[in-house]
Structure formats: C-alpha cells, structure tokens
C-alpha cells in the first residue's frame, strides 16, 4: 500500500523543501545579523553615554576647583591692605637693601632711617625720645 511517486515529482518536492529551508536559513541569518547590529549600536551608545558622563563630571570638577580658587583669591585680595603689601615688599627686599628707588608719581609710605643712622648698630642709634 505504498504510494509511488515519479522521480520527477519527488525531485520537485525535495527541491521545494530545500528552497524553503534555504529561505528559512537566510531569514534566520538576516535576523541574527540585525540582532548583532542592534547589539553593536547599543554598545556604542553605552560607550558614548559613558564618555559624555565622564566629560561632564570632569567639567563639573574643573568648575568647582575654579570657583574655590576664585573665592580664595578674592579673600586674599580683600585682606591685602596697602600696609601689608608694603611690609611684604620690604620683607622680600631683605636687610641688606639701603636704597630703594621708587618711580615718580608712586606713593609708597615708608619710614626710611637717616643716612648717618644706617652705619650705626641698633644699640647706638639715637632714640627719638632723647635728642
């Protein structure tokens, strides 16, 4: 009770089944390629977002440091009176400086000893109280 088909018919059926299998394989391959492409896109998006977040964090850090430095500079600038600046200038000049040249038009309030007092030791400098 077996049905016998002609070889041509059997070959046609096998050919059709093989073609359908090839189509299914091609569709599966296409789907796999699409999924892999989507994965690469997501990875690239994730890396880009990570770089953006890192850059934003670094920019925020730089801004915080800059703001702190500006505040510190403003605080220092506010505390530097003309007298303190003169003191710093004289302190940095050292003890061996006997003459200071000041450009004309500059106002620098300095107490400069008399020339004859420069060569005397501190013990022999005449006192302002006892002439």
Backbone as JSON, one array per atom type, in Angstrom:
{
  "sequence": "XXXXXXXXXXXXXXXXXXXXXXXXXXXXXXXXXXXXXXXXXXXXXXXXXXXXXXXXXXXXXXXXXXXXXXXXXXXXXXXXXXXXXXXXXXXXXXXXXXXXXXXXXXXXXXXXXXXXXXXXXXXXXXXXXXX",
  "N": [[0.79, -1.2, 0.0], [1.92, 1.19, -0.52], [2.42, 4.42, -1.75], [3.64, 5.33, -4.79], [5.64, 7.75, -6.18], [6.55, 9.61, -9.02], [9.95, 9.99, -10.09], [10.53, 12.56, -10.91], [8.51, 14.07, -9.74], [9.08, 13.59, -7.03], [11.65, 14.69, -6.91], [11.02, 17.33, -7.43], [9.5, 17.97, -5.18], [11.43, 17.62, -3.16], [13.21, 19.56, -3.99], [11.66, 21.84, -3.62], [11.3, 21.76, -0.85], [13.96, 22.01, -0.06], [14.47, 24.59, -1.04], [12.71, 26.09, 0.54], [13.87, 25.58, 3.01], [16.31, 26.88, 2.59], [15.42, 29.5, 2.37], [14.38, 29.88, 4.94], [16.76, 29.59, 6.42], [18.17, 31.79, 5.4], [16.53, 33.87, 6.29], [16.78, 33.5, 9.05], [19.52, 33.98, 9.3], [19.59, 36.66, 8.48], [18.04, 37.8, 10.5], [19.69, 37.25, 12.7], [21.92, 38.79, 11.99], [20.76, 41.33, 12.1], [20.13, 41.49, 14.84], [22.7, 41.32, 15.96], [23.76, 43.69, 14.92], [22.13, 45.57, 16.2], [22.94, 45.09, 18.81], [25.62, 45.97, 18.67], [25.12, 48.66, 18.15], [23.85, 49.43, 20.54], [25.92, 48.97, 22.35], [27.76, 50.87, 21.41], [26.28, 53.2, 21.87], [26.11, 53.06, 24.65], [28.84, 53.28, 25.35], [29.33, 55.85, 24.34], [27.6, 57.37, 25.95], [28.8, 56.9, 28.41], [31.25, 58.18, 28.03], [30.37, 60.8, 27.71], [29.21, 61.26, 30.22], [31.51, 61.06, 31.79], [33.02, 63.22, 30.8], [31.31, 65.34, 31.48], [31.41, 65.11, 34.25], [34.13, 65.65, 34.71], [34.21, 68.29, 33.77], [32.52, 69.51, 35.62], [34.01, 69.12, 37.96], [36.29, 70.68, 37.35], [35.06, 73.19, 37.26], [34.22, 73.46, 39.91], [36.69, 73.48, 41.27], [37.8, 75.76, 40.12], [35.97, 77.75, 40.95], [36.41, 77.62, 43.71], [39.08, 78.44, 43.81], [38.85, 81.04, 42.81], [37.29, 82.18, 44.85], [39.09, 81.94, 46.98], [41.19, 83.56, 46.05], [39.85, 86.03, 45.96], [39.34, 86.39, 48.66], [41.94, 86.56, 49.68], [42.84, 88.83, 48.26], [41.13, 90.74, 49.33], [42.12, 90.96, 51.88], [44.58, 92.13, 51.69], [45.96, 94.89, 52.58], [47.24, 98.23, 51.87], [49.34, 98.68, 53.68], [50.1, 96.11, 54.47], [50.97, 95.11, 52.04], [53.18, 96.79, 51.61], [54.77, 95.97, 53.73], [55.27, 93.29, 53.0], [56.72, 93.75, 50.65], [59.03, 95.09, 51.65], [59.98, 93.11, 53.37], [60.69, 91.11, 51.59], [62.7, 92.34, 50.2], [64.89, 92.27, 51.86], [67.48, 92.56, 54.42], [69.82, 93.83, 53.66], [69.38, 95.87, 51.89], [69.75, 99.26, 51.22], [69.0, 101.43, 49.81], [66.15, 102.43, 48.12], [64.58, 102.68, 45.05], [61.96, 104.51, 43.84], [59.53, 104.79, 41.36], [58.64, 107.92, 39.81], [55.7, 109.65, 40.81], [54.6, 107.56, 42.17], [53.18, 106.4, 45.17], [54.44, 105.6, 48.1], [54.43, 104.83, 51.33], [56.95, 104.94, 53.42], [59.09, 104.35, 56.18], [62.09, 105.66, 56.41], [65.34, 105.39, 57.57], [67.67, 107.91, 58.72], [70.6, 108.76, 56.8], [73.03, 108.78, 58.26], [72.34, 107.12, 60.32], [72.27, 104.61, 59.24], [74.76, 103.38, 59.27], [75.22, 102.81, 61.89], [75.07, 100.64, 64.7], [72.16, 98.96, 66.05], [72.21, 99.45, 68.77], [73.42, 101.88, 69.13], [71.94, 103.76, 67.86], [70.43, 106.89, 67.88], [67.79, 107.69, 70.08], [64.4, 108.59, 69.42], [63.04, 109.76, 71.46], [64.92, 110.87, 73.2], [66.76, 113.44, 72.36]],
  "CA": [[0.0, 0.0, 0.0], [2.74, 2.39, -0.61], [2.23, 5.23, -2.95], [4.87, 5.58, -5.51], [5.6, 8.97, -6.98], [7.59, 9.6, -10.05], [11.2, 10.61, -9.66], [10.43, 13.99, -11.2], [7.67, 14.65, -8.7], [9.83, 13.51, -5.78], [12.74, 15.67, -7.01], [10.41, 18.66, -7.33], [9.14, 18.15, -3.77], [12.68, 17.79, -2.43], [13.76, 20.86, -4.38], [10.85, 22.87, -2.96], [11.63, 21.71, 0.58], [15.31, 22.57, 0.06], [14.36, 26.03, -1.25], [12.08, 26.64, 1.74], [14.9, 25.53, 4.05], [17.28, 27.94, 2.3], [14.76, 30.77, 2.71], [14.36, 29.95, 6.41], [18.13, 29.84, 6.87], [18.5, 33.18, 5.05], [15.79, 34.74, 7.22], [17.42, 33.37, 10.37], [20.8, 34.67, 9.23], [19.27, 38.08, 8.45], [17.59, 38.18, 11.85], [20.87, 37.22, 13.55], [22.72, 39.95, 11.62], [20.07, 42.51, 12.64], [20.29, 41.48, 16.3], [24.1, 41.66, 16.24], [23.93, 45.12, 14.62], [21.48, 46.3, 17.29], [23.81, 44.97, 19.98], [26.75, 46.87, 18.48], [24.6, 50.02, 18.32], [23.62, 49.66, 21.97], [27.24, 49.09, 22.98], [28.32, 52.18, 21.03], [25.51, 54.22, 22.6], [26.53, 52.98, 26.05], [30.18, 53.86, 25.46], [29.21, 57.3, 24.13], [26.99, 57.94, 27.16], [29.81, 56.85, 29.47], [32.22, 59.25, 27.76], [29.69, 62.07, 27.98], [29.1, 61.39, 31.68], [32.85, 61.32, 32.32], [33.38, 64.59, 30.43], [30.5, 66.24, 32.3], [31.96, 65.05, 35.61], [35.4, 66.38, 34.72], [33.91, 69.71, 33.63], [31.98, 69.96, 36.9], [35.15, 69.16, 38.88], [37.09, 71.85, 37.0], [34.31, 74.37, 37.66], [34.25, 73.55, 41.38], [38.04, 73.89, 41.65], [37.95, 77.15, 39.68], [35.18, 78.59, 41.86], [37.11, 77.66, 45.0], [40.29, 79.26, 43.65], [38.41, 82.43, 42.7], [36.89, 82.62, 46.19], [40.32, 82.09, 47.78], [41.89, 84.75, 45.56], [39.1, 87.21, 46.4], [39.57, 86.52, 50.1], [43.32, 87.07, 49.86], [42.89, 90.2, 47.75], [40.43, 91.6, 50.28], [42.88, 91.12, 53.12], [45.86, 92.8, 51.43], [45.91, 96.35, 52.71], [48.49, 98.84, 51.4], [50.39, 98.5, 54.68], [50.58, 94.72, 54.39], [51.74, 94.99, 50.8], [54.47, 97.43, 51.84], [55.53, 95.08, 54.61], [55.73, 92.15, 52.19], [57.76, 94.26, 49.76], [60.25, 95.32, 52.42], [60.45, 91.83, 53.87], [61.32, 90.38, 50.48], [63.92, 93.02, 49.79], [65.98, 91.81, 52.7], [68.07, 93.52, 55.35], [71.0, 94.49, 53.09], [68.98, 96.94, 50.98], [69.86, 100.55, 51.91], [68.38, 102.45, 48.97], [65.03, 101.94, 47.32], [64.2, 103.65, 44.02], [60.52, 104.46, 43.59], [59.22, 105.61, 40.18], [57.93, 109.17, 40.13], [54.24, 109.53, 40.78], [54.18, 106.44, 43.0], [53.02, 106.78, 46.55], [54.82, 104.49, 48.96], [54.71, 105.37, 52.65], [58.0, 104.17, 54.07], [59.9, 105.01, 57.19], [63.47, 105.44, 56.0], [66.24, 106.0, 58.56], [68.64, 108.9, 58.22], [71.79, 108.15, 56.23], [74.04, 108.55, 59.29], [71.87, 106.05, 61.19], [72.43, 103.32, 58.56], [76.04, 102.78, 59.59], [75.31, 102.58, 63.32], [74.39, 99.44, 65.16], [70.9, 99.33, 66.71], [72.44, 99.89, 70.15], [73.93, 103.25, 69.18], [71.05, 104.66, 67.13], [69.8, 107.82, 68.82], [66.37, 107.5, 70.3], [63.56, 109.73, 69.06], [62.58, 110.37, 72.69], [66.02, 111.61, 73.81], [67.58, 114.03, 71.29]],
  "C": [[0.84, 1.26, 0.0], [2.44, 3.1, -1.9], [3.59, 5.46, -3.57], [4.69, 6.82, -6.35], [6.73, 8.88, -8.0], [8.83, 10.3, -9.5], [11.16, 12.11, -9.87], [9.63, 14.68, -10.12], [8.43, 14.68, -7.37], [10.96, 14.54, -5.79], [12.19, 17.08, -6.85], [10.05, 18.96, -5.87], [10.41, 18.41, -2.95], [13.31, 19.15, -2.73], [13.0, 21.99, -3.68], [11.18, 22.92, -1.47], [13.01, 22.32, 0.82], [15.27, 24.09, -0.1], [13.74, 26.7, -0.03], [13.07, 26.65, 2.91], [15.92, 26.64, 3.84], [16.7, 29.3, 2.66], [14.73, 30.94, 4.23], [15.75, 30.24, 6.97], [18.54, 31.29, 6.59], [17.8, 34.15, 5.99], [16.42, 34.69, 8.62], [18.75, 34.11, 10.39], [20.58, 36.18, 9.24], [18.86, 38.57, 9.84], [18.78, 38.23, 12.81], [21.76, 38.44, 13.27], [22.09, 41.22, 12.19], [20.27, 42.61, 14.16], [21.72, 41.86, 16.68], [24.36, 43.15, 15.99], [23.3, 45.97, 15.73], [22.33, 46.23, 18.56], [25.01, 45.91, 19.87], [26.32, 48.33, 18.65], [24.42, 50.34, 19.8], [24.95, 49.8, 22.71], [27.86, 50.45, 22.68], [27.61, 53.3, 21.77], [25.92, 54.23, 24.07], [27.91, 53.58, 26.26], [30.13, 55.38, 25.29], [28.63, 57.97, 25.37], [27.98, 57.94, 28.32], [30.84, 57.96, 29.27], [31.62, 60.61, 28.08], [29.61, 62.29, 29.49], [30.46, 61.7, 32.3], [33.26, 62.75, 32.03], [32.6, 65.6, 31.27], [31.02, 66.27, 33.74], [33.26, 65.81, 35.72], [35.17, 67.89, 34.61], [33.37, 70.28, 34.95], [33.1, 70.08, 37.94], [35.99, 70.41, 38.62], [36.38, 73.12, 37.45], [34.34, 74.56, 39.17], [35.62, 74.04, 41.85], [38.26, 75.36, 41.3], [37.2, 78.09, 40.61], [35.87, 78.71, 43.22], [38.35, 78.54, 44.92], [39.92, 80.74, 43.54], [38.03, 82.97, 44.08], [38.12, 82.84, 47.08], [41.08, 83.34, 47.35], [41.18, 86.03, 46.01], [39.31, 87.46, 47.89], [40.95, 87.09, 50.39], [43.4, 88.52, 49.42], [42.22, 91.17, 48.71], [41.21, 91.86, 51.55], [44.2, 91.86, 52.92], [45.68, 94.32, 51.44], [47.21, 96.93, 52.16], [49.64, 98.64, 52.39], [50.96, 97.08, 54.64], [51.41, 94.52, 53.14], [53.12, 95.64, 50.93], [55.36, 96.56, 52.72], [56.1, 93.9, 53.82], [56.86, 92.58, 51.27], [59.08, 94.42, 50.52], [60.83, 94.02, 52.96], [61.18, 91.05, 52.79], [62.58, 91.05, 49.99], [65.11, 92.58, 50.62], [66.57, 92.93, 53.53], [69.22, 94.31, 54.74], [70.64, 95.65, 52.16], [69.0, 98.26, 51.75], [69.2, 101.66, 51.11], [67.28, 101.78, 48.16], [64.66, 103.03, 46.34], [62.72, 103.43, 43.72], [60.23, 105.33, 42.37], [58.43, 106.85, 40.57], [56.43, 108.96, 39.98], [53.72, 108.38, 41.63], [54.12, 106.91, 44.45], [53.33, 105.56, 47.41], [55.22, 105.08, 50.31], [55.72, 104.47, 53.35], [58.66, 105.01, 55.15], [61.34, 104.67, 56.85], [64.38, 106.13, 57.0], [67.16, 107.01, 57.9], [69.89, 108.17, 57.76], [72.82, 107.85, 57.31], [73.62, 107.44, 60.25], [72.11, 104.68, 60.57], [73.71, 102.62, 58.97], [76.19, 102.47, 61.08], [74.6, 101.28, 63.67], [73.11, 99.87, 65.88], [71.11, 99.84, 68.13], [72.84, 101.35, 70.22], [73.06, 104.23, 68.41], [70.38, 105.58, 68.13], [68.3, 107.58, 68.9], [65.62, 108.76, 69.92], [63.12, 110.48, 70.32], [63.65, 111.25, 73.33], [66.91, 112.18, 72.72], [68.99, 114.28, 71.7]]
}
